[in-house]
Amino acid sequence: MRKSPAIAMVLGIAILTTQTVDAQPSPTPTPDTTVITKPDKSVTKHSIKIGGKIVSYTAVAGTLLLKNDKDESIAIFGYTAYIKDGEPDVSHRPLTFAYNGGPGSSSMWLHLGALGPRRIALNDPTYNDPPPYKLEDNEHSIIDVTDLVMVDPIGTGLSHPIGKTANKDFWGVDQDIKSISQFITQYVKENDRWNSPKYLLGESYGTTRSAGIASYLHDNMGLQLNGVVLVSAVLDIHTLTFSDDISHVLYIPTYAAVAWYHNKLTNKPADLEAFLKEVRGFSQGEYATALQKGDALSDAEKAQIAAKLSGYTGLSKDYWLKANLRVPEPAFTQELLRDEHQTVGRLDARYKGINQDLLSEFSNDDPQSTQISPPYIAAFMNYYYTELKVNKNYNYHVSAYSAEGFKWDWHHAANGGEGFPVTPNTSVDMAAVMSKNPTLKVLVLNGYFDLATPFFGTEYTFDHMGLERKVRGNVTMKYYPAGHMMYIHLPSLAAFKKDVATFIQETSK
């Protein structure tokens, strides 16, 4: 993780503030020893017990040769598919395409944490011992209700450009949307899945991506989706930037949830959800009004708001006054437990880490990332090369962050031309496709203790998409007492599976 004084990254997203980097842990990838130039795959047979029933399935770990509209080969696209055996008619079998975010992250995190048939057993939410790590059957995998394709965007997994193309042709908001849409369409064609109910499931920046893909598939590929699952969503990147007051308003309920979790509230309410309902009202009411007044806010009004902020967030009244009632997320993670010499996680604020600089305003790392990355990576590599039997000469890239020349193009055509720079906002894409396909259902999964994509920001985005009331009813919100990767919390993983499975079953009939 790193910081920049000018432009930093949130979810791998450039913003005008100092923030820590990356939505997913980002170890340095190892250079390839063998460059894949043609499709290759490993096919293995397995079975697992889910919900008391044995599910036999075929795992396909490999690559697809991606071609453009001119039938030119442009990329080797890596993926891992899990296909249930014995289905007489796949036209009735749902098919889900899933990926993580970053941008620049492989799908390893969702793959081994929530969706696939194997999962890493973690000490949550605390430190994990050195190896050996435990890999176990994932009884909460979704492969009993849907076939699953884990997608690794270009620069991650085994995916890389070939021919006349280069990484920069894929590294950008619109470029990424187009290439993954092409992959999905080509996979559907090669595997005769045109009639299958289809779903997207993305996490973090993967939700930004999903909104664009849903629209692109509908408009350019004639491919209509049954549903979209957004895990820890951010469609309007502006809500995360702290470049104006809206981010401050949207983060307060999550600050309150984190203070509640760490017992930093003087009179801790018993009911978290009722408490957060109260905080939402304060944040979009009194607090938002106070911020809008700017310097016209009187000293008495300012002191009153600071006292309420202190009561809701666990930070002192004096701290809020010194901050002019505006505390960005990196400062909150450092301040909340400063007296205990600890910092809280950004991706999952249940996690705590040692604060080595008690005068620091921003954290140099995220405790959640540093504590789960080693076991995750080691377990996945062992699984990928031994159980799925992928050629060991092929290096799986956990991320593209450290690749030479990694740079993301943040321009999004749907947000306007090349004039004044704006943060990308794919909620316009989501609103467009939901209006064109008013049967499209959207399931949004939120972690209460997620400081990377706060739940109130997600609610705000959907409340400002201009959807017809009937279409707005197609959006379902679910909440979990965990963080950004809520599935590493076992009770939340069980609820996650139930919510996603019910969603797919109800929308694929």
N, C-alpha and C positions, 0 to 999 in steps of 0.2 A: 504494500500500500504506500502511496506517496502523496505529497501535497504540492500545489503550485500557488504562488502568490497572486497570479493573475487569472488564469483559466484552469479550473480543476475539473474533476469528473465525478458525477453522481450517477450510478448505474452505468458507468462508462459514458456519461452524458456531460458535455461541456457546458459549464455555467459560469457566470460572472461572480464568483465568490470562492473562498478557499475552502475546499472540502477534501475528504479522503477519496481514494480512487477505487472504482470497480464495484459492481453489485455482487459479483461472485468472486471467490478467492481466485488469485491469478498467478500461479507458479510459472516459472520460465519454461517454455516448451523446448524440447531437445530437437536439434536439426534432424531431418529425415536421412536415413541411411539408404533407403530405397524409395524412389519416386514412383508412385502408381500412375500409369499412363492409360490403363484400360480397366474396365469393370472387373472386380474380383470380389468374391464373397465366401464366407464360411457358413455352412448350414449344419446345424446341430439339432438334435431332438431332446426334449425334456418334458417333465411333468411337475405339477405343483398342486398342493391342496389349498383351495381358497373357499372360505365359507362352508367347509366340510365336504366339498366336492373336489374330485381330482380333475385338473385341467391339463390335458396334453397339448403341447404346442411346439412349433418349429421356430427356432431363432435363426435369423439371417443377419449376420454382421458383415458388412462389406461396403461396396461403393457402386454408384450408378454413373454412367457417362452422360453428363448433362449437355444438351444441345440447344442452340438458340433458334430463333425464328427462321434463320437461313439454313438450318440443318447443319450448322458448324459445331464441332465439339469445343466446348468452352470451359468445362470443369469436370473434375472427378468429385462427386458428391458422396460423402460418407454418411451412413445411417446404420441403425440396428432395428430390425423389425421382429415383432413377436406375433405369430399367426396361429390361432387356435386350430388344432387338428380336428378333422372329422366333420367340418361344416359342409352340409350338402349344397347350400346355396349362399355364396358369399354376398349376394346382393342384399341379404337381410342382416349381414354381419357388420356392425359399425366399424369404422376405421378412423383412428385418431393420430394426427401428426403433432408431435410435441418437441419443444426446444426450450432452452434457457435464454438468457439475455445477454447482458454486458453493456453494449454489444461487444462481441469478441469472446463469448463463453461457449464452450461445448455444452452438450446436453447431459453431461455426466451427472450433474447434481440431481435433476429430476429422475434420471434413469435409475440411479442407485439409491435414491432417497425416498421415492414415492411410487413411481409408475411401473417399473420393471418387476420381474419375478424374483429378483434377488436384491437385498438391501444391506447396507452397512449398519451394524449395531453400534450406537454411540452412547457415551455418557453425556446425557443432555440434562441441564445446560451447564456443564462444567468441563474440566480438562479430561483429555483421553490419554491413557497410558500408551507407551511405545508398542510396536508390534510384538506378538502377532495380533492382528485385528480379526474381528469376528464378522463373517459374511453369512447371512441366513436367508431362508426363504421369506419372501415378502407376502404374508397372508393378506395384505391390503393392496396388492397389485390390482390394476384395472384390467388385466388381460382376460379376466373371466367374462367381462361385458363388452370388450372392444379389442379388435386387433390394434396393435400399437407400432408406430414408426417413430423412433427417436432420431431427430434430425440434427446434424452437426453443420452449421453454416461454414462458408468458405474461410479457411484459416484455422479451423478447429477440427478436432477429430482427425479423420483421414482426408478431409475436403481441401482441395486446392485447385487453382486455375491451371488450365493447359492451353496449348495452341497459342493463339495471338492475344489471349487475355492475360491480365495481371490482377493482383489482389485489389488494386484500387477500383477495378471495374465491378467489384462486389461489395466493397466496404463503404456503405453509405445507406441512409434511410431508404431511399427509393431503389437503389441497386440491390439491397438485401431483400426487400419485399419482392422484387421481380424474380431474383434467382431462386428464392425458396418457393415462390409460386410455380416457377417452371419445374422445379424438382417434384413438387407435389403432383402436378399434372402428369409429368412423365412417369412417376411411380404408379399412379392410378392407371395409366395406359398400359404399362408393361405388365401389370398384375391383374388386369381385367376387373378393376374395382369401380368402374363408372357408376354403377347403380347402388353402391354401398352408402349408407348414411355416413356423412363425413364431419369430422370435428378438428378444431385447432385447440391446442393447449399450450400456452406460453407463460413463462414466468418473468417478471421484472421487465427489462427491455423487450423480452419476448412478447409481452402484452402490447407494447407499442407496435411491434412488428405484426402481431396477429390482426390488429385493426386494419392495417394496410393490406395484408394478405387477403383478408376476407373480402375487401372491396375489389382488389386486383383480380382475384379469382372469378368473382362475379362478373366484372366488367370486361375482362380480357380473355378469360379462359372458358366462360360459360359453365363454370363449376360452382354450384350452389351448396352452401354448407347447411347442416342441420343445427350446429351449435358452435359456440366459441367459449372456452374456459380461460379466464384471466386470473392468473395466480400472482398476487402482490402487484397490482396493476398500476401503471402510469401511462396514460395516453397523452396527456398534455404536460410536456416536460417543464413548462413555465411554472407549474405549481411547486416544483422542487428547488427553484433557483435562489430563493431569498433575495431576488433582485428588487422586489417591492414588498408591500405589506401582505399580499395574499398568502404567501408561503407561511408567514408567521401565524396568520389566522388558522391555517389548515393543519399546522403541526401541534397546536396546543392540546387537543384531545389525546394525541399519542404521548406527549410529555406527561400528561396526567395519568395515563395508563401505566407508564413506566415507573413513575413515582409511586403509584399504588402498589405495583408489583414489589418494589424494593422497600416498602414500608417507610417511605419518606413523607407521608402525609400525617399531619398532627391528629386529625380525627379520620382515620381510614374507614371509608364506607364498606359495608359488607358486600354490597351488590355492585360489581364492576360495571355492568352494562347500564344500570340506572345512573351511576356516577358519571359515565361518559356521555350519557344523554344530557345531563345537566351541563357538563363542560362544553359540549357542542353548542348549546344555547348561549352560554356566556361568550364563547369564542366568536361566533358569527353575529353576536349582539353587542353587548357592552364593549368587549375588547376591540372588535372591528371598528366600531364607532369612534373609540378613543384614538386608534391609529390614524383614522381618516382626518381627525382634527389636526394632526401634526403638531406644530409649535403653538397652535392656538389652544391646546389642551392646558388647563390650569394646573398649578402645582397640587391643589387639593384633589382634583380629578385623577391626576397621574398617580398620586399616592394611594388613592382608593383602588385603582386598577392593579397597581403593583402588589397590594396586599392580597387581592383576590387571586392573582397569578401565583403568588407564593403559596397560597392555600391549596391551589389545584396542582401545582407542579413540583413542590418540594424544594424549589430554589428560594433563597431568601428574598424578602422584600427589597433589601438594599441592593442585591445583585440585579434585580429587575429594574430598579431605578437607574443604576449605573449603566445598564444596557439600553436605556431609553425605551423600555418595555418590549424590546426586540432581541430575542436570543436565538441565533441560528442553531441548527441541529448539532454541528460539531462542538459548539460551546456547551450545549446541554449535556452531551455525553461525557464531557470532562468535569463539569461542575457538580452533577448530581451526587456523585460518590467521592468527591475530592477529599473530604475529611476522613474518608476511609482508605485513602491512597489508591483508589481504584477508578476505573473508567468503565462505562457500559457499552455494549455492542451497538453498532448502527444497524446491521442487518437483523439482529435479534438482541434487544436490550435486556433480555433475561440473563445474557452472558456478561461476566465481569472479567476485567483484566487488570493487571498491575499498572498504575499510573507512575511512570518514572520521572515525570516532570510536573510537579505540583503547581507550577505557575503557568502551565500550558493552557492555551485557549482551544487548541485542536488536537485530536488524537492522531498519532502516527500509524496506528493499525486498528483493526476491528477485532475485538476479542473472539467473536463468533468465528470469523474467517480463520484466524490463527489456530483456533482450537479444533476445528473440524477438518481442515484441509488435508493434513497428513494422512489420517486414517481413510478419508474419502478417496484420495488419489491412489494410495497403495492398494486398497481393496478393489477399486475399479480396474486398475491395471492387471491385477491378478485374475479377476473375473474375465476380463476382455480377452486375455491371451491364453488362459488355461481352460476355462469352462466354455467360452464361445469359440476358442481355437482360432483366433485371428493370427495371421502370419506375423511372427515376431519381428520381421524386418520392417514392418510398417509401424511408424511411430504415431501414437495417438496424441494429438495436441489438446491438452486440457483447455488452453485459451490461446487467443491470437494477440494478447496484449503486448507481448514481448517480441512479436515477429518484426522483422526489419521493415521499417516504413509504415507500421500500423498507424493509420490516421482515418478517422471516420468523417464522412461528408454528411453534415447535419441538415442540408437543404432538403425540404420536402415540397414537391411540386404542388400538392394540395393546399399548402399554406401560402401560396403566392409565388411571385417571380423572384428574381435575383437581387432585388433592391435591398431595402433595410433588413438586416439579419433578424430572424425570429427563431425562437426555440421551436423544434418540431412538435406538432400536435396532430396525432392521428385519430383523435376523437371525431374529427370531421369525416374521416374515412368510415369509421364505425357508424356514425349517424347516417351517412349516405347509403351504406349497404343494408342497414336495418330498415331504412325507408323503402329501398327497392325490393327487399325481401322481408316483408313484415312478419313472416313466420320464423325468422332467425332468432334463436334464443341465446342469451348470454349469461353465463354463471361467473360471478366475481368472488374470489376467495381472498379474504383479508386477515392479516395477523395484527392483533391489538398492539403488540410490542415491536412492530416494524417501524424503525426510524428512517428507512430508505424510501419506502413508498407508503406514506401515512394513509390510513383508511379514510380519514375525513377528506383528504385530497381527492381520493377516488370517488367518494360520494359527491363531492363538489363538481367534479368533471362530468359525471353522468347527469347531474341536475342542470347542467348548462350546455347540453348537446342539442337542445331545440327539438327533441323527439316528440312526436304526437303521443298523447297520453296512453293510447292503446299500445303503441310500440314500446313506450317506456316500461310498460308492464311485462315486457319480455326479458327484463333484466332482473336477476336474482342475486342478492348479496348474502354472503355467508362470512362468519367471523370466528376466529380461533384464538385461544389464549397462548399464543406463540408469536414468532417473528416472521421475517421475510420468507424464510424456508420453513414454514409452519410444520411441514411433514417430519422434521427431525424430532418433534415432540410427539411421542407415541400416541397419546390420546387424540391429538389433533390429526395425526395421520389416519387413524381409524375414522374420524369424522370426515376428513378430506375424501377418503375412498367412498364412503357412503354418499356424500353430496355429489361427487362426480359421477358415480355409478347411477344414482337415481336420475340425474340430469340426462345422461346418455340414454338410459332406458325409456324415459318419458318422451324424448324428442326423436327417437329413432323408430317409433311405431308406424 
